[in-house]
């Protein structure tokens, strides 16, 4: 069974990986983050 807790834990893992990669390439990551925020508004 796939639970909300499992999905949330996976989301946190992905977020941490994204944060780690962001440190290595700040310009590309900030562009991606800006695009994600724009998509969420719609």
N, C-alpha and C positions, 0 to 999 in steps of 0.2 A: 504493500500500500504506500502510495506517495502522499505525504502529508504537507500541510502548509509549513510546518516547522522545517521539513527537509528542503522545500523550495526556498524558504527564507535563508537557510544555512548556505545553500548553493549560491544564492544571490549575493550574500556577504562575501563568499569566496571570490566570486567574479569581481566584485567591487574592490577587494583588496588587491587582486592581480592588476586591475586597471590602475589603481593608485600607485602600485609599484612601477608599472611601465610608464606612467605619467612622469615620474621623476627623471627617466632617461630621455624622453622626448616631449618636453613641455608644450611646444608650439602645436604639434599635431594633436596632442591630447586635448588642449584647450579648444581647438576647432571642433573636435568631436563632441566635447561637452556642450559647447554652445549650440551645436546642431540638435543634440538630444533635448536641451531645454526648449528650443524653438518648437520641436515636434510635440513635446508634452503640452504646450499651450493650446495647440489646435484641438 
